Amino acid sequence: MDTLTSIILGIVEGITEFIPVSSTGHMILTSKLLGYNDQDPTMKTFEIVIQLGAILAIAIVYWRRILDLLGIKKSQRTHGGLFPAKKLNLLHIIIGIAPALIVAFFARDFIKSLFSASTVIWALVVGGLFMIFAEWFNKSKARITAEEMDDLTYKQVFMIGIYQILSVLWPGFSRSGATISGGMLSGASYKASADFSFLIAIPIMCAAAGYELLDSYKYMTKDTLGMFVIGFIVAFVVAYVVVKIFMKFIQKIRLTHFAIYRFILAAVFWLFIMR
């Protein structure tokens, strides 16, 4: 791996990790086009490291909210303690991430056995259709009961957690696509769903990446460390910019736009990977 490859993969990770287009599909396709085997242990370790860079970006974007959730820095809307009555709190986060973490822990080997290029292609297509349906369902204002993230109920975040399992069991479905769509189907607005999706990405991705790194840290050698650091920094910077832009223009960037892009990516994926 050279510097240019590290930069390219870092950019791809930063752009795709938190928007509903499937970072898994993009990393496989990009690695293939660059002539790398994405299943190579060193490459897999590199992907985990740059994913951590993207997670750090999200943590910085939501740093005030994180301190608030931990009871370190209380906002004006906090009603006291870690579990206030009328505000998104730590219990919401736990409920939102628990289903996916439990499934991932007990079905890790089974999930890995499902992984293939054709699986990712179908996930891109089906996930895109799922997003279009969620947006259509959410068009009725009468169905929206949570305009902001703080309006989410325990039942809604639990349902988002259940929908998130789709991305755990089906590589390429997209974690953000599943959670944002799940939130909209549960009565949350597009913005509230996206906010919550980004926020719960921090603990669930840290847990997943940390667990995988326990098996693969040995591939971080003095020969590869420089490339890992470059990829980490690039992924961090790009992910930070992408999330800030996405949240700023969220009302103009619809899920249907991402769905159409996923269909195009599936076609490209089929041409370059399957043929």
Protein Blocks (a to p, Z undefined) as FASTA:
>chain_A
ZZklmmmmmmmmmmmmmpcebjmlmmmmmmmmnopafkbmklmmmmmmmmmmmmmmmmmm
mmmmmmmmnomaccfklggijbdfbbcdfklmmmmmmmmmmmmmmmmmmmmmmgcfklmm
mmmmmmmmmmmmmmmmmmpmklpmbfbfklpcfklmmmmmmmmmmmmmmghkapmlmmmm
mmmmnopafklmmmmmmmmmmmmmmmmmmmmmmmmmmmmcfklmmmmmmmmmmmmmmmmm
mmmmmmmmmmmmcfklmmmmmmmmmmmmmmmmmZZ
